[in-house]
Amino acid sequence: MSEINEPSDYSQPSMQHPSINIDGLSTTRETFLARIMEAKDQDRGNATAEIPRIPKTLRDVESIKDFYVPEVVSIGPYHHGKKEEYQRMEILKIRMARKFIRHCPKNINDVYKSVATVADRVKNQYENETTAENFQDEKFRQIMFLDGCFICQFLCDEYFGLSTMNLDDIDAVSVDIMLLENQLPFEVLRTLLGVRFNAGDHQALVPVLAFVQYMSFVPPAQNISDPPMELVSDQTPVHLLHIFWKYVAYRKGGIQRRSVSSPEQEESSNLVEEEDLGDTNIIQYGANELKNSAIYFERINSGGVTHTTFQSKCISGWLRLPQIDVDDQTECMLLNLAAYEAYGNNFITNAADNDDKFAITSFMFFMTELLGNSEDVKVLQAAHILNNDLESQKNEEVVKLFREATRYFTQDNSVQYQKIRKEISRHCKDRVKIKVGTWMDEVRETYFGSPWTVIAVFASALALVLTAVQTYFAIYPLNQNRE
């Protein structure tokens, strides 16, 4: 990316809102117009960094700022040398790089040259004021090489079960290398792993994909053992967090747009599409309220958060959601994914349409609506959709987690979730459907809630049938019928 050298009397524009110094309007027309175009180009250069910085507005929020800053290891230029805590891992990086090179068929000079070529090409993926001003080309190449070798060896050690790091460090590094400001261009990792395994992507990138599956709060689809190669086979991902985003959004089963699964659902979807999706009369319901309105929850076993659907049937509704495992790392992952959608949005590729570009943020807001209190959490737990693996094990903490994760982001009014909200709202306003559905639930719970009640119901029914038969033959004996 070429840089624009601005006149010395021209103030530097900020990333979000470039300012144009309009003092001295007596300058020539050519100078005046040139300043406008320079400001525009400079703004575009900052805004299109594929690995963006977290805006100061988020970095200054006391309750969440630590979720964007690496704890033990800095990757890339943004946090390089910023904390003393990172020095221990800088020493470990050298050992890990040496270990990685020893497993490569090429010598260290050849491997370095391969990375240096890529580094020169990907330098503009970072914001210019960080890489251009603070790091000369050779220094930047060294960072790409050392950090790339460290990540690749870490992933290989974890995949093959050869890690000698303690568990606390493994957990900390696993989170740190997924942070938005701590990303390395994926082309660097692809190059190093290709050299290491001397093979194509299918073999070389397996450790990466296994790690993404391990870190995901949306667990792998059932009965799937092969790595999800579709995450890296279509186009080159931007970085690890981008692969993680694609996995959570779509999961195993194909990176494609969710489809309507039945004619009834398609008809309902078309009805909603004809209406104003911005209708302010849409009521938001918690999971427990939906359960009391004859809406059932079903876990989908293939597909990510973009495959959330709602279907209203004759006397009931079905809300289908992916399984979510909430642990002590989930909030950090959600916040970094949401920040990537908000500030790296132009580079979220393979989204089937623009609606999917905010897939994680939209899902976070929808979960916040469903989880209003601990009773709502219990409803989703009973449906095997939500697992509470937090250290505290308190359901109130799950509610708080989603509420805090969405507090500093703007709801984007995703078409997908607006449709779902509208369909749910329409279902819940149908009093007849709710009454019949609730009555059926009560019957099911009372008479078919356990094996013993089922046996009792069938025994009672059999007794009634036998009594009726006995009464019939008492009134109409067989001998009388023959006469």
ZIVENZI-V57790 format. One record per residue. N is the residue number from 1. RES is the residue in three letters. PHI is phi in whole degrees, -180 to 180 (* if undefined). BURIAL is # if it has 16 or more other ideal C-beta (glycine too) atoms within 10 Angstrom, else .. Layout:
BEGIN
n: <N & N>
res: <RES & RES>
phi: <PHI & PHI>
burial: <BURIAL & BURIAL>
END
This chain:
BEGIN
n: <1 & 2 & 3 & 4 & 5 & 6 & 7 & 8 & 9 & 10 & 11 & 12 & 13 & 14 & 15 & 16 & 17 & 18 & 19 & 20 & 21 & 22 & 23 & 24 & 25 & 26 & 27 & 28 & 29 & 30 & 31 & 32 & 33 & 34 & 35 & 36 & 37 & 38 & 39 & 40 & 41 & 42 & 43 & 44 & 45 & 46 & 47 & 48 & 49 & 50 & 51 & 52 & 53 & 54 & 55 & 56 & 57 & 58 & 59 & 60 & 61 & 62 & 63 & 64 & 65 & 66 & 67 & 68 & 69 & 70 & 71 & 72 & 73 & 74 & 75 & 76 & 77 & 78 & 79 & 80 & 81 & 82 & 83 & 84 & 85 & 86 & 87 & 88 & 89 & 90 & 91 & 92 & 93 & 94 & 95 & 96 & 97 & 98 & 99 & 100 & 101 & 102 & 103 & 104 & 105 & 106 & 107 & 108 & 109 & 110 & 111 & 112 & 113 & 114 & 115 & 116 & 117 & 118 & 119 & 120 & 121 & 122 & 123 & 124 & 125 & 126 & 127 & 128 & 129 & 130 & 131 & 132 & 133 & 134 & 135 & 136 & 137 & 138 & 139 & 140 & 141 & 142 & 143 & 144 & 145 & 146 & 147 & 148 & 149 & 150 & 151 & 152 & 153 & 154 & 155 & 156 & 157 & 158 & 159 & 160 & 161 & 162 & 163 & 164 & 165 & 166 & 167 & 168 & 169 & 170 & 171 & 172 & 173 & 174 & 175 & 176 & 177 & 178 & 179 & 180 & 181 & 182 & 183 & 184 & 185 & 186 & 187 & 188 & 189 & 190 & 191 & 192 & 193 & 194 & 195 & 196 & 197 & 198 & 199 & 200 & 201 & 202 & 203 & 204 & 205 & 206 & 207 & 208 & 209 & 210 & 211 & 212 & 213 & 214 & 215 & 216 & 217 & 218 & 219 & 220 & 221 & 222 & 223 & 224 & 225 & 226 & 227 & 228 & 229 & 230 & 231 & 232 & 233 & 234 & 235 & 236 & 237 & 238 & 239 & 240 & 241 & 242 & 243 & 244 & 245 & 246 & 247 & 248 & 249 & 250 & 251 & 252 & 253 & 254 & 255 & 256 & 257 & 258 & 259 & 260 & 261 & 262 & 263 & 264 & 265 & 266 & 267 & 268 & 269 & 270 & 271 & 272 & 273 & 274 & 275 & 276 & 277 & 278 & 279 & 280 & 281 & 282 & 283 & 284 & 285 & 286 & 287 & 288 & 289 & 290 & 291 & 292 & 293 & 294 & 295 & 296 & 297 & 298 & 299 & 300 & 301 & 302 & 303 & 304 & 305 & 306 & 307 & 308 & 309 & 310 & 311 & 312 & 313 & 314 & 315 & 316 & 317 & 318 & 319 & 320 & 321 & 322 & 323 & 324 & 325 & 326 & 327 & 328 & 329 & 330 & 331 & 332 & 333 & 334 & 335 & 336 & 337 & 338 & 339 & 340 & 341 & 342 & 343 & 344 & 345 & 346 & 347 & 348 & 349 & 350 & 351 & 352 & 353 & 354 & 355 & 356 & 357 & 358 & 359 & 360 & 361 & 362 & 363 & 364 & 365 & 366 & 367 & 368 & 369 & 370 & 371 & 372 & 373 & 374 & 375 & 376 & 377 & 378 & 379 & 380 & 381 & 382 & 383 & 384 & 385 & 386 & 387 & 388 & 389 & 390 & 391 & 392 & 393 & 394 & 395 & 396 & 397 & 398 & 399 & 400 & 401 & 402 & 403 & 404 & 405 & 406 & 407 & 408 & 409 & 410 & 411 & 412 & 413 & 414 & 415 & 416 & 417 & 418 & 419 & 420 & 421 & 422 & 423 & 424 & 425 & 426 & 427 & 428 & 429 & 430 & 431 & 432 & 433 & 434 & 435 & 436 & 437 & 438 & 439 & 440 & 441 & 442 & 443 & 444 & 445 & 446 & 447 & 448 & 449 & 450 & 451 & 452 & 453 & 454 & 455 & 456 & 457 & 458 & 459 & 460 & 461 & 462 & 463 & 464 & 465 & 466 & 467 & 468 & 469 & 470 & 471 & 472 & 473 & 474 & 475 & 476 & 477 & 478 & 479 & 480 & 481 & 482 & 483>
res: <MET & SER & GLU & ILE & ASN & GLU & PRO & SER & ASP & TYR & SER & GLN & PRO & SER & MET & GLN & HIS & PRO & SER & ILE & ASN & ILE & ASP & GLY & LEU & SER & THR & THR & ARG & GLU & THR & PHE & LEU & ALA & ARG & ILE & MET & GLU & ALA & LYS & ASP & GLN & ASP & ARG & GLY & ASN & ALA & THR & ALA & GLU & ILE & PRO & ARG & ILE & PRO & LYS & THR & LEU & ARG & ASP & VAL & GLU & SER & ILE & LYS & ASP & PHE & TYR & VAL & PRO & GLU & VAL & VAL & SER & ILE & GLY & PRO & TYR & HIS & HIS & GLY & LYS & LYS & GLU & GLU & TYR & GLN & ARG & MET & GLU & ILE & LEU & LYS & ILE & ARG & MET & ALA & ARG & LYS & PHE & ILE & ARG & HIS & CYS & PRO & LYS & ASN & ILE & ASN & ASP & VAL & TYR & LYS & SER & VAL & ALA & THR & VAL & ALA & ASP & ARG & VAL & LYS & ASN & GLN & TYR & GLU & ASN & GLU & THR & THR & ALA & GLU & ASN & PHE & GLN & ASP & GLU & LYS & PHE & ARG & GLN & ILE & MET & PHE & LEU & ASP & GLY & CYS & PHE & ILE & CYS & GLN & PHE & LEU & CYS & ASP & GLU & TYR & PHE & GLY & LEU & SER & THR & MET & ASN & LEU & ASP & ASP & ILE & ASP & ALA & VAL & SER & VAL & ASP & ILE & MET & LEU & LEU & GLU & ASN & GLN & LEU & PRO & PHE & GLU & VAL & LEU & ARG & THR & LEU & LEU & GLY & VAL & ARG & PHE & ASN & ALA & GLY & ASP & HIS & GLN & ALA & LEU & VAL & PRO & VAL & LEU & ALA & PHE & VAL & GLN & TYR & MET & SER & PHE & VAL & PRO & PRO & ALA & GLN & ASN & ILE & SER & ASP & PRO & PRO & MET & GLU & LEU & VAL & SER & ASP & GLN & THR & PRO & VAL & HIS & LEU & LEU & HIS & ILE & PHE & TRP & LYS & TYR & VAL & ALA & TYR & ARG & LYS & GLY & GLY & ILE & GLN & ARG & ARG & SER & VAL & SER & SER & PRO & GLU & GLN & GLU & GLU & SER & SER & ASN & LEU & VAL & GLU & GLU & GLU & ASP & LEU & GLY & ASP & THR & ASN & ILE & ILE & GLN & TYR & GLY & ALA & ASN & GLU & LEU & LYS & ASN & SER & ALA & ILE & TYR & PHE & GLU & ARG & ILE & ASN & SER & GLY & GLY & VAL & THR & HIS & THR & THR & PHE & GLN & SER & LYS & CYS & ILE & SER & GLY & TRP & LEU & ARG & LEU & PRO & GLN & ILE & ASP & VAL & ASP & ASP & GLN & THR & GLU & CYS & MET & LEU & LEU & ASN & LEU & ALA & ALA & TYR & GLU & ALA & TYR & GLY & ASN & ASN & PHE & ILE & THR & ASN & ALA & ALA & ASP & ASN & ASP & ASP & LYS & PHE & ALA & ILE & THR & SER & PHE & MET & PHE & PHE & MET & THR & GLU & LEU & LEU & GLY & ASN & SER & GLU & ASP & VAL & LYS & VAL & LEU & GLN & ALA & ALA & HIS & ILE & LEU & ASN & ASN & ASP & LEU & GLU & SER & GLN & LYS & ASN & GLU & GLU & VAL & VAL & LYS & LEU & PHE & ARG & GLU & ALA & THR & ARG & TYR & PHE & THR & GLN & ASP & ASN & SER & VAL & GLN & TYR & GLN & LYS & ILE & ARG & LYS & GLU & ILE & SER & ARG & HIS & CYS & LYS & ASP & ARG & VAL & LYS & ILE & LYS & VAL & GLY & THR & TRP & MET & ASP & GLU & VAL & ARG & GLU & THR & TYR & PHE & GLY & SER & PRO & TRP & THR & VAL & ILE & ALA & VAL & PHE & ALA & SER & ALA & LEU & ALA & LEU & VAL & LEU & THR & ALA & VAL & GLN & THR & TYR & PHE & ALA & ILE & TYR & PRO & LEU & ASN & GLN & ASN & ARG & GLU>
phi: <* & -78 & -94 & -104 & -84 & -92 & -58 & -63 & -92 & -112 & -68 & -72 & -75 & -81 & -68 & -84 & -129 & -63 & -107 & -112 & -75 & -104 & -67 & 77 & -69 & -83 & -65 & -66 & -61 & -63 & -65 & -60 & -69 & -63 & -62 & -62 & -69 & -65 & -63 & -65 & -65 & -63 & -62 & -66 & -64 & -71 & -68 & -103 & -63 & -71 & -119 & -81 & -82 & -73 & -60 & -58 & -60 & -89 & -66 & -93 & -80 & -58 & -75 & -127 & -61 & -69 & -72 & -105 & -112 & -61 & -88 & -124 & -139 & -97 & -123 & 81 & -84 & -64 & -115 & -62 & 69 & -81 & -130 & -66 & -62 & -82 & -65 & -61 & -75 & -63 & -68 & -65 & -57 & -64 & -64 & -67 & -64 & -63 & -64 & -66 & -63 & -64 & -93 & -91 & -73 & -103 & -80 & -63 & -65 & -67 & -65 & -63 & -62 & -63 & -70 & -61 & -62 & -68 & -59 & -63 & -83 & -104 & -59 & -76 & -74 & -96 & -68 & -59 & -67 & -86 & -83 & -73 & -88 & -95 & -133 & -73 & -56 & -67 & -62 & -64 & -62 & -65 & -63 & -61 & -68 & -66 & -67 & -65 & -62 & -61 & -63 & -63 & -69 & -60 & -65 & -66 & -61 & -68 & -68 & -91 & 70 & -113 & -69 & -107 & -76 & -74 & -63 & -63 & -67 & -61 & -64 & -66 & -65 & -58 & -74 & -59 & -78 & -104 & -73 & -59 & -80 & -117 & -95 & -114 & -53 & -64 & -61 & -67 & -65 & -61 & -64 & -65 & -69 & -64 & -69 & -60 & -97 & 49 & -149 & -76 & -59 & -59 & -93 & -67 & -97 & -58 & -59 & -64 & -68 & -64 & -66 & -61 & -62 & -63 & -80 & -71 & -83 & -101 & -65 & -59 & -61 & -67 & 62 & -116 & -110 & -73 & -66 & -75 & -64 & -63 & -69 & -126 & -89 & -82 & -138 & -69 & -65 & -77 & -166 & -60 & -64 & -65 & -62 & -61 & -59 & -63 & -67 & -67 & -71 & -120 & 56 & -64 & 129 & 107 & -87 & -146 & -67 & -56 & -121 & -70 & -94 & -154 & -60 & -64 & -68 & -65 & -64 & -63 & -63 & -67 & -63 & -67 & -64 & -75 & -95 & -78 & -71 & -92 & -57 & -80 & -86 & -67 & -95 & -94 & -119 & -82 & -61 & -67 & -63 & -66 & -61 & -74 & -107 & 63 & -111 & -101 & -108 & -132 & -83 & -91 & -96 & -144 & 116 & -95 & -69 & -75 & -99 & -65 & -140 & -132 & -133 & -97 & -106 & -59 & -125 & -154 & -129 & -129 & -106 & -107 & -133 & -74 & -71 & -124 & -101 & -96 & -132 & -74 & -100 & -63 & -61 & -62 & -65 & -62 & -65 & -74 & -66 & -65 & -66 & -64 & -64 & -77 & -118 & -121 & -59 & -64 & -115 & -83 & -94 & 70 & -70 & -64 & -155 & -61 & -60 & -73 & -68 & -118 & -60 & -72 & -60 & -62 & -65 & -59 & -66 & -65 & -66 & -61 & -68 & -70 & -105 & -88 & -156 & -66 & -65 & -64 & -62 & -62 & -62 & -72 & -67 & -63 & -87 & 61 & -97 & -120 & -114 & -95 & -107 & -65 & -61 & -76 & 62 & -90 & -65 & -62 & -70 & -66 & -60 & -64 & -59 & -69 & -66 & -70 & -67 & -100 & -61 & -107 & -123 & -97 & -68 & -93 & 55 & -54 & -59 & -57 & -78 & -66 & -62 & -62 & -61 & -68 & -65 & -64 & -61 & -64 & -61 & -71 & -87 & -86 & -64 & -63 & -61 & -66 & -62 & -65 & -64 & -65 & -63 & -63 & -63 & -63 & -63 & -63 & -68 & -73 & -105 & -131 & -76 & -148 & -58 & -69 & -68 & -64 & -61 & -63 & -64 & -67 & -65 & -64 & -64 & -64 & -63 & -64 & -63 & -64 & -64 & -63 & -64 & -63 & -64 & -61 & -74 & -70 & -82 & -122 & -60 & -64 & -63 & -66 & -65 & -68 & -64>
burial: <. & . & . & . & . & # & . & . & . & # & . & . & # & . & # & . & . & # & . & . & . & . & . & . & . & . & . & . & . & . & . & . & . & . & # & . & . & # & # & . & # & # & # & . & # & # & . & . & # & # & # & # & # & # & . & . & . & # & . & . & . & . & . & # & . & . & # & # & # & # & # & # & # & # & # & # & # & # & # & # & . & . & . & . & . & # & . & . & # & . & . & # & # & . & . & # & # & . & # & # & # & . & . & # & . & . & . & . & . & . & # & # & . & # & # & # & . & # & # & . & . & # & # & # & # & # & # & # & . & # & # & # & . & . & # & . & . & . & . & # & # & # & # & # & # & # & # & # & # & # & # & # & # & # & # & # & # & # & # & . & . & . & # & . & # & . & . & . & # & . & . & # & # & # & # & # & # & # & # & # & # & # & # & # & # & # & # & # & # & # & # & # & # & # & # & # & # & . & . & . & # & . & . & # & # & # & # & # & # & # & # & # & # & . & # & # & # & # & . & # & # & . & . & . & . & . & # & # & . & # & # & # & . & . & . & . & # & # & # & # & # & # & # & # & # & # & # & # & # & # & # & # & # & . & # & . & . & # & . & . & . & . & . & . & # & . & . & # & # & . & . & # & . & . & . & . & # & . & . & . & . & . & . & . & # & # & # & # & # & # & # & # & # & # & # & . & # & . & . & # & # & # & # & # & # & # & # & # & # & # & # & # & # & . & # & # & # & . & # & # & # & # & # & # & . & # & . & . & # & # & # & # & # & # & # & # & # & # & # & # & # & # & # & # & . & . & # & # & . & # & # & . & . & . & # & # & # & # & # & # & # & # & # & # & # & # & # & # & # & # & # & # & . & . & . & # & # & # & # & # & . & . & # & . & # & # & # & # & . & # & . & . & . & . & # & . & # & # & # & . & # & # & . & # & # & # & . & . & # & . & . & # & . & # & # & # & # & # & # & # & # & # & # & # & # & # & # & # & . & # & . & . & # & # & . & . & # & # & . & . & # & . & . & . & . & . & . & . & . & . & . & . & . & . & . & . & . & . & . & . & . & . & . & . & . & . & . & . & . & . & . & . & . & . & . & . & . & . & . & . & . & . & .>
END
